[in-house]
Amino acid sequence: MGKAWHDVSTAAKAIFDEADEVLGDTLGRPLSEICFTDPDGKLNQTNVSQPAIYTTSIASLHGLREQGFEEDIIATAGLSLGEYSALHLAGVFSFADGLRLVAKRGQLMQEAAEAAPSTMIAVIGDDNAILALCEEARGEDILIPANFNASGQIVLSGSVSACERVAQLASDRGVRGTPLSVAGAFHSPFMESAAEGMREALSETVLSNPTIPVWSNVTANQHLNGEIAERLVDQITGSVRWAEQCTNMAKMYDGHWHELGPGSVLRGLMRRIDREVKVQSHDEP
């Protein structure tokens, strides 16, 4: 993750170097070493993956700019963790402060996941059928729609038993369920302790007003000055309205869409949200 950018761009390398300095040995190894080789197989742990993805995303933009990317950024957005990258690019906090917040978020969410068995399941099919299935499979347990990723693709989050019922009932309800390999039920009440921990961390961080619009997962609209911290706390236990958010942005902006960081998941989601919007991914130089 991020190694190609690190190897060709001094600007991208500087971001990884700064990340290593900020985090020190808190992850057991330098973050860059984990990103590039994952020697201990811990990159998929949320306390590791969150600072890794954030750092790689910012490094890719610095690498792009070093290679001549000169387009003005007119708005930013990010899915879940990516909202922190979006806020940094809008000048709400420094890279280092954002990294500290993201590392804390990952740690708190990992701890919350380990405190009670929970998981997530992605469901493909008609939105109304998925939401009806969620109601049916919940029973006495916790089960909520956590990520509205695109039309026909919703991730449900909750107790292990409830998600197992979703998997059992899915085909009979005309939808397809795919259990996710995650630490726990993110964006659900299982993350309440993480939300409270982030409330404290955010209260200790200086948040500037964004210099450009940043879009919120929770409201599917632009962040309002003075409410960013509260929306970031809400996001940990609330639903990510990504499809609605992107639809609203597409109506408002006429510009090029760029995906920063590892992979091209957001480009794939946009094909389902609005095929007229073309996204260029920058996983590698």
C-alpha positions, 0 to 999 in steps of 0.5 A, spaced: 500 500 500 503 506 497 509 503 496 509 505 488 508 513 490 513 512 496 518 510 491 517 515 485 516 521 489 520 525 494 513 529 496 509 522 497 515 519 501 516 525 506 508 524 508 510 517 509 516 519 513 512 524 517 507 519 519 513 514 521 515 520 526 508 522 528 506 514 530 513 512 532 512 505 535 505 505 537 503 500 531 509 495 533 513 497 527 514 503 522 507 505 519 511 505 512 514 498 513 507 495 515 504 499 509 509 496 504 510 489 506 505 487 512 510 483 515 506 481 521 499 480 517 496 486 521 494 491 515 487 489 515 486 490 523 482 497 523 487 500 528 492 499 523 489 500 516 486 506 518 492 510 519 495 506 513 489 508 508 489 516 511 497 516 510 497 513 503 491 517 501 495 524 502 501 521 500 498 520 493 496 527 492 502 530 494 505 525 489 500 527 484 502 535 485 509 533 484 508 530 478 504 536 475 497 535 477 495 543 478 487 542 478 484 546 483 480 542 488 473 545 489 470 540 494 472 534 498 468 528 500 470 521 503 467 514 505 467 513 513 475 514 514 476 518 508 472 523 511 478 525 515 482 525 508 477 530 505 477 534 512 485 535 511 485 537 504 480 542 506 485 545 511 481 543 517 487 540 521 494 538 519 496 532 516 499 530 523 493 532 527 489 528 522 493 522 523 493 522 530 485 523 530 485 517 525 490 513 529 486 514 535 479 512 531 482 506 529 484 504 536 478 506 539 474 502 534 478 496 535 477 496 542 470 496 541 469 491 536 473 486 541 469 488 547 463 485 544 462 480 538 459 483 532 460 484 524 457 486 518 454 483 511 454 486 504 447 485 501 446 486 494 439 487 491 433 492 491 434 497 496 427 496 499 428 488 499 434 489 503 431 494 508 425 489 509 430 484 510 434 488 515 427 489 519 426 481 519 433 479 521 434 483 527 429 480 532 432 482 539 439 483 536 442 490 534 442 490 526 442 497 522 443 499 515 451 502 516 453 504 509 448 506 503 454 505 498 450 505 492 443 503 489 442 496 490 448 495 495 447 496 502 452 494 508 448 491 514 452 492 521 450 488 528 450 482 532 453 476 529 447 472 530 443 477 526 448 478 520 448 470 520 440 470 519 441 475 514 445 470 510 440 465 511 434 469 509 438 473 503 436 468 497 429 467 499 428 474 499 431 475 492 438 479 495 445 476 495 448 477 502 456 477 503 459 476 510 465 481 511 471 480 514 471 486 519 473 486 526 466 488 528 460 492 527 462 499 525 457 505 524 452 501 529 451 502 536 456 497 538 461 503 537 458 507 542 464 507 546 469 509 540 464 515 539 465 517 546 472 516 546 473 520 539 468 526 542 474 527 547 480 526 542 476 531 537 475 536 543 482 537 544 484 538 537 484 545 533 479 544 528 479 550 523 473 552 518 474 548 511 477 553 506 472 549 501 466 545 502 467 538 505 461 533 505 458 529 511 457 522 511 452 523 516 448 528 513 449 527 505 450 535 505 456 540 506 459 540 513 457 546 517 462 550 521 462 549 528 459 542 527 464 538 524 466 534 530 459 533 532 458 530 525 464 526 526 462 523 532 455 521 529 459 518 524 462 512 528 455 509 530 451 512 524 449 510 517 454 513 512 449 515 506 455 515 501 450 514 495 446 520 497 452 524 498 455 523 491 448 524 488 448 531 491 455 533 489 454 531 482 448 535 482 452 541 484 459 540 481 461 540 474 468 538 475 473 532 474 473 527 480 479 524 483 480 518 488 486 518 492 489 512 496 489 505 495 484 501 490 479 503 486 473 502 490 470 509 490 470 509 482 466 502 482 461 505 487 460 511 482 459 506 476 452 504 480 451 511 483 451 515 477 454 512 470 455 519 467 460 521 473 467 518 471 472 517 477 480 517 476 483 513 481 490 514 483 492 508 487 499 508 483 503 513 479 
